[in-house]
Amino acid sequence: MSTYVDDLDWARLAERLLYLFPPVIGVGIVGVLREADPGVPLLESGLVLVGTFGYTILTLGLVITIFFDARRIRSQPRASANWSPRPWLNAVFALLWAPAAGVVYLARRHRRFGTPPGWSGWWLVVAASFVTTLVGFTAATIAILLSIPGLLTTAIGVAGAIAFGVFPVAIHQDAAYVCTHGRSWRPNPGLYLAFAFLSLFVPPLQPLLAGYYLYRRWETLGTP
């Protein structure tokens, strides 16, 4: 059993769990909003339940993955010379506020060990999120000015689905690629994942973050 536990890549598991937080939180928010304006009672209650239960499960999973990853790092004195995370302290932080604890842990871990790069085309998803958000804001503005409720709902729904579903994953994965292949700029994937999470609750931040990131990427690699 201990060999199986030691063989698991706990840091990568923590990343994947963090990717699931925005969709789960988004489902919970939709459920709460629908509860405020009842339409299909069981649907609203179900969305709230999925959001709450899902958040709890993801939190427990993140507590476990961070604990075991930190314990592994501390068991390797040479590898942890510049950073020796405390397993229980990080686990408690994750239990109290999982998304914040997760991105802070990954950002600090990246500074010491780096993050394995993946697909080089994640910038396309970041760009698509950027364009979709701008179009969504424009459509929402037109809908408000012209009093078109259907257009407003569609614009918010599409932009919100992309922002909560794929933008954090895309910018984290692409930052891992750029920090490995770039020279003049090495973005910290954990830090950009934290900014992406923040942009979910401060919508105007999302296009600013995406636009800035794409510009810096173009400066560093010569392609958007």
C-alpha positions as a Markdown table, in Angstrom:
| # | Residue | x | y | z |
|---|---|---|---|---|
| 1 | Met | 0.0 | 0.0 | 0.0 |
| 2 | Ser | 2.8 | 2.4 | 0.9 |
| 3 | Thr | 4.5 | 1.7 | -2.4 |
| 4 | Tyr | 1.4 | 2.5 | -4.3 |
| 5 | Val | 0.9 | 5.8 | -2.4 |
| 6 | Asp | 4.6 | 6.8 | -3.0 |
| 7 | Asp | 4.3 | 6.1 | -6.7 |
| 8 | Leu | 1.3 | 8.4 | -7.3 |
| 9 | Asp | 2.0 | 11.8 | -8.7 |
| 10 | Trp | 0.2 | 13.8 | -6.0 |
| 11 | Ala | 1.0 | 17.2 | -7.5 |
| 12 | Arg | -0.6 | 16.4 | -10.8 |
| 13 | Leu | -3.6 | 15.0 | -9.0 |
| 14 | Ala | -3.9 | 18.2 | -7.1 |
| 15 | Glu | -3.8 | 20.2 | -10.4 |
| 16 | Arg | -6.6 | 18.1 | -11.8 |
| 17 | Leu | -8.7 | 18.6 | -8.7 |
| 18 | Leu | -8.2 | 22.4 | -8.9 |
| 19 | Tyr | -9.4 | 22.4 | -12.5 |
| 20 | Leu | -12.7 | 21.0 | -11.3 |
| 21 | Phe | -13.4 | 23.7 | -8.7 |
| 22 | Pro | -14.6 | 26.4 | -11.2 |
| 23 | Pro | -17.2 | 24.2 | -12.9 |
| 24 | Val | -18.5 | 22.9 | -9.5 |
| 25 | Ile | -18.6 | 26.5 | -8.1 |
| 26 | Gly | -20.4 | 27.7 | -11.3 |
| 27 | Val | -23.0 | 25.0 | -10.9 |
| 28 | Gly | -23.6 | 26.0 | -7.3 |
| 29 | Ile | -23.9 | 29.7 | -8.3 |
| 30 | Val | -26.5 | 28.8 | -11.0 |
| 31 | Gly | -28.5 | 26.8 | -8.5 |
| 32 | Val | -28.5 | 29.7 | -5.9 |
| 33 | Leu | -29.6 | 32.1 | -8.6 |
| 34 | Arg | -32.4 | 29.8 | -9.7 |
| 35 | Glu | -33.5 | 29.3 | -6.1 |
| 36 | Ala | -34.0 | 33.1 | -5.9 |
| 37 | Asp | -36.2 | 33.0 | -9.0 |
| 38 | Pro | -38.0 | 29.5 | -8.7 |
| 39 | Gly | -38.8 | 27.8 | -12.0 |
| 40 | Val | -38.2 | 24.1 | -11.6 |
| 41 | Pro | -37.8 | 23.5 | -7.9 |
| 42 | Leu | -36.1 | 20.1 | -8.0 |
| 43 | Leu | -33.6 | 21.4 | -10.6 |
| 44 | Glu | -32.6 | 24.4 | -8.5 |
| 45 | Ser | -32.2 | 22.3 | -5.4 |
| 46 | Gly | -30.3 | 19.7 | -7.4 |
| 47 | Leu | -27.8 | 22.2 | -8.7 |
| 48 | Val | -27.2 | 23.6 | -5.2 |
| 49 | Leu | -26.7 | 20.1 | -3.9 |
| 50 | Val | -24.3 | 19.2 | -6.7 |
| 51 | Gly | -22.3 | 22.4 | -6.1 |
| 52 | Thr | -22.1 | 21.9 | -2.4 |
| 53 | Phe | -21.4 | 18.1 | -2.4 |
| 54 | Gly | -18.9 | 18.5 | -5.3 |
| 55 | Tyr | -17.0 | 21.3 | -3.5 |
| 56 | Thr | -16.8 | 19.1 | -0.4 |
| 57 | Ile | -15.5 | 16.1 | -2.3 |
| 58 | Leu | -12.9 | 18.2 | -4.2 |
| 59 | Thr | -11.8 | 19.8 | -0.9 |
| 60 | Leu | -11.2 | 16.5 | 0.7 |
| 61 | Gly | -9.4 | 15.2 | -2.4 |
| 62 | Leu | -7.1 | 18.3 | -2.4 |
| 63 | Val | -6.4 | 17.9 | 1.3 |
| 64 | Ile | -5.2 | 14.4 | 0.7 |
| 65 | Thr | -3.1 | 15.2 | -2.4 |
| 66 | Ile | -1.4 | 18.2 | -0.9 |
| 67 | Phe | -0.7 | 16.3 | 2.3 |
| 68 | Phe | 1.0 | 13.4 | 0.6 |
| 69 | Asp | 2.9 | 15.6 | -1.9 |
| 70 | Ala | 4.3 | 17.8 | 0.9 |
| 71 | Arg | 5.2 | 14.7 | 2.9 |
| 72 | Arg | 7.1 | 13.2 | -0.1 |
| 73 | Ile | 9.0 | 16.5 | -0.5 |
| 74 | Arg | 10.0 | 16.6 | 3.1 |
| 75 | Ser | 11.2 | 13.1 | 3.0 |
| 76 | Gln | 13.8 | 14.1 | 0.3 |
| 77 | Pro | 16.2 | 16.5 | 2.1 |
| 78 | Arg | 18.2 | 17.3 | -1.0 |
| 79 | Ala | 15.2 | 18.1 | -3.1 |
| 80 | Ser | 13.6 | 20.2 | -0.4 |
| 81 | Ala | 16.7 | 22.3 | 0.5 |
| 82 | Asn | 15.0 | 25.6 | -0.4 |
| 83 | Trp | 11.4 | 24.7 | 0.4 |
| 84 | Ser | 10.2 | 22.2 | 3.0 |
| 85 | Pro | 6.4 | 22.4 | 3.1 |
| 86 | Arg | 4.6 | 21.2 | 6.3 |
| 87 | Pro | 2.1 | 18.5 | 5.3 |
| 88 | Trp | -0.4 | 19.1 | 8.2 |
| 89 | Leu | -0.3 | 22.9 | 7.9 |
| 90 | Asn | -0.9 | 22.8 | 4.2 |
| 91 | Ala | -3.6 | 20.2 | 4.6 |
| 92 | Val | -5.5 | 22.3 | 7.2 |
| 93 | Phe | -5.2 | 25.4 | 4.9 |
| 94 | Ala | -6.7 | 23.3 | 2.1 |
| 95 | Leu | -9.5 | 22.2 | 4.4 |
| 96 | Leu | -10.4 | 25.8 | 5.3 |
| 97 | Trp | -10.1 | 27.3 | 1.8 |
| 98 | Ala | -9.2 | 24.7 | -0.8 |
| 99 | Pro | -8.9 | 26.7 | -4.0 |
| 100 | Ala | -6.6 | 29.4 | -2.4 |
| 101 | Ala | -4.5 | 26.8 | -0.6 |
| 102 | Gly | -4.2 | 24.8 | -3.8 |
| 103 | Val | -2.9 | 27.6 | -6.1 |
| 104 | Val | -0.6 | 28.9 | -3.4 |
| 105 | Tyr | 0.9 | 25.4 | -2.9 |
| 106 | Leu | 1.3 | 24.9 | -6.7 |
| 107 | Ala | 2.9 | 28.3 | -7.1 |
| 108 | Arg | 5.5 | 27.6 | -4.4 |
| 109 | Arg | 6.1 | 24.1 | -5.7 |
| 110 | His | 6.6 | 25.4 | -9.2 |
| 111 | Arg | 9.3 | 27.8 | -8.0 |
| 112 | Arg | 11.3 | 24.9 | -6.6 |
| 113 | Phe | 10.6 | 22.0 | -9.0 |
| 114 | Gly | 8.9 | 23.5 | -12.1 |
| 115 | Thr | 5.8 | 22.1 | -13.8 |
| 116 | Pro | 5.9 | 19.6 | -16.6 |
| 117 | Pro | 4.8 | 21.2 | -19.9 |
| 118 | Gly | 2.0 | 19.7 | -22.0 |
| 119 | Trp | 0.4 | 20.6 | -25.3 |
| 120 | Ser | 1.9 | 23.7 | -27.0 |
| 121 | Gly | -1.5 | 24.8 | -28.3 |
| 122 | Trp | -3.2 | 25.7 | -25.1 |
| 123 | Trp | -2.8 | 29.4 | -26.0 |
| 124 | Leu | -5.5 | 28.8 | -28.6 |
| 125 | Val | -8.0 | 28.1 | -25.9 |
| 126 | Val | -6.8 | 31.2 | -23.9 |
| 127 | Ala | -7.3 | 33.2 | -27.1 |
| 128 | Ala | -10.8 | 31.7 | -27.7 |
| 129 | Ser | -11.7 | 32.6 | -24.1 |
| 130 | Phe | -10.5 | 36.1 | -24.6 |
| 131 | Val | -12.5 | 36.6 | -27.8 |
| 132 | Thr | -15.6 | 35.0 | -26.3 |
| 133 | Thr | -15.5 | 37.1 | -23.2 |
| 134 | Leu | -15.2 | 40.3 | -25.3 |
| 135 | Val | -18.1 | 39.2 | -27.5 |
| 136 | Gly | -20.1 | 38.3 | -24.4 |
| 137 | Phe | -19.6 | 41.7 | -22.8 |
| 138 | Thr | -20.5 | 43.4 | -26.1 |
| 139 | Ala | -23.7 | 41.3 | -26.5 |
| 140 | Ala | -24.6 | 41.9 | -22.9 |
| 141 | Thr | -24.3 | 45.6 | -23.3 |
| 142 | Ile | -26.4 | 45.6 | -26.4 |
| 143 | Ala | -29.0 | 43.4 | -24.7 |
| 144 | Ile | -29.2 | 45.9 | -21.8 |
| 145 | Leu | -29.4 | 49.0 | -24.0 |
| 146 | Leu | -32.1 | 47.4 | -26.3 |
| 147 | Ser | -33.8 | 45.5 | -23.5 |
| 148 | Ile | -33.4 | 42.0 | -25.0 |
| 149 | Pro | -33.5 | 39.6 | -22.1 |
| 150 | Gly | -32.8 | 36.5 | -24.2 |
| 151 | Leu | -29.6 | 37.9 | -25.7 |
| 152 | Leu | -28.4 | 38.9 | -22.2 |
| 153 | Thr | -29.0 | 35.4 | -20.8 |
| 154 | Thr | -27.2 | 33.8 | -23.8 |
| 155 | Ala | -24.3 | 36.1 | -23.7 |
| 156 | Ile | -23.7 | 35.6 | -19.9 |
| 157 | Gly | -24.3 | 31.9 | -20.2 |
| 158 | Val | -21.8 | 31.3 | -23.0 |
| 159 | Ala | -19.1 | 33.6 | -21.6 |
| 160 | Gly | -19.5 | 32.2 | -18.1 |
| 161 | Ala | -19.4 | 28.6 | -19.3 |
| 162 | Ile | -16.1 | 29.1 | -21.1 |
| 163 | Ala | -14.6 | 31.2 | -18.2 |
| 164 | Phe | -15.5 | 28.6 | -15.6 |
| 165 | Gly | -14.9 | 25.6 | -17.7 |
| 166 | Val | -11.7 | 26.0 | -19.7 |
| 167 | Phe | -10.0 | 29.3 | -19.1 |
| 168 | Pro | -8.2 | 28.4 | -15.8 |
| 169 | Val | -7.1 | 25.0 | -17.2 |
| 170 | Ala | -5.8 | 26.6 | -20.5 |
| 171 | Ile | -3.8 | 29.4 | -18.9 |
| 172 | His | -2.2 | 27.1 | -16.3 |
| 173 | Gln | -1.3 | 24.5 | -18.9 |
| 174 | Asp | 0.1 | 27.0 | -21.3 |
| 175 | Ala | 2.1 | 28.9 | -18.6 |
| 176 | Ala | 3.7 | 25.5 | -17.9 |
| 177 | Tyr | 4.7 | 25.3 | -21.5 |
| 178 | Val | 6.0 | 28.9 | -21.8 |
| 179 | Cys | 8.0 | 28.8 | -18.6 |
| 180 | Thr | 9.8 | 25.7 | -19.9 |
| 181 | His | 10.5 | 26.9 | -23.5 |
| 182 | Gly | 10.7 | 30.7 | -23.0 |
| 183 | Arg | 13.8 | 32.6 | -22.0 |
| 184 | Ser | 12.9 | 36.2 | -21.3 |
| 185 | Trp | 9.7 | 35.4 | -19.5 |
| 186 | Arg | 8.9 | 32.4 | -17.3 |
| 187 | Pro | 5.3 | 32.7 | -16.0 |
| 188 | Asn | 4.5 | 30.7 | -12.8 |
| 189 | Pro | 1.6 | 28.4 | -13.7 |
| 190 | Gly | 0.3 | 28.3 | -10.2 |
| 191 | Leu | 0.2 | 32.1 | -10.0 |
| 192 | Tyr | -1.7 | 32.4 | -13.3 |
| 193 | Leu | -4.1 | 29.7 | -12.1 |
| 194 | Ala | -4.8 | 31.9 | -9.0 |
| 195 | Phe | -5.4 | 35.0 | -11.2 |
| 196 | Ala | -7.8 | 32.9 | -13.4 |
| 197 | Phe | -9.7 | 31.9 | -10.3 |
| 198 | Leu | -9.9 | 35.5 | -9.2 |
| 199 | Ser | -11.2 | 36.5 | -12.6 |
| 200 | Leu | -14.2 | 34.2 | -12.2 |
| 201 | Phe | -15.5 | 36.5 | -9.4 |
| 202 | Val | -14.2 | 39.8 | -11.0 |
| 203 | Pro | -15.3 | 39.3 | -14.7 |
| 204 | Pro | -13.6 | 42.4 | -16.2 |
| 205 | Leu | -10.3 | 40.9 | -15.0 |
| 206 | Gln | -10.6 | 37.9 | -17.3 |
| 207 | Pro | -10.1 | 39.6 | -20.7 |
| 208 | Leu | -7.4 | 41.8 | -19.2 |
| 209 | Leu | -5.5 | 38.8 | -17.8 |
| 210 | Ala | -5.9 | 36.8 | -21.1 |
| 211 | Gly | -4.9 | 39.8 | -23.2 |
| 212 | Tyr | -1.8 | 40.5 | -21.1 |
| 213 | Tyr | -0.8 | 36.9 | -21.1 |
| 214 | Leu | -1.1 | 36.4 | -24.8 |
| 215 | Tyr | 0.9 | 39.6 | -25.4 |
| 216 | Arg | 3.7 | 38.5 | -23.1 |
| 217 | Arg | 3.7 | 35.0 | -24.7 |
| 218 | Trp | 4.0 | 36.6 | -28.2 |
| 219 | Glu | 7.0 | 38.7 | -27.0 |
| 220 | Thr | 8.6 | 35.6 | -25.6 |
| 221 | Leu | 8.0 | 32.9 | -28.2 |
| 222 | Gly | 7.3 | 35.0 | -31.2 |
| 223 | Thr | 3.9 | 33.4 | -31.7 |
| 224 | Pro | 0.6 | 34.4 | -29.9 |
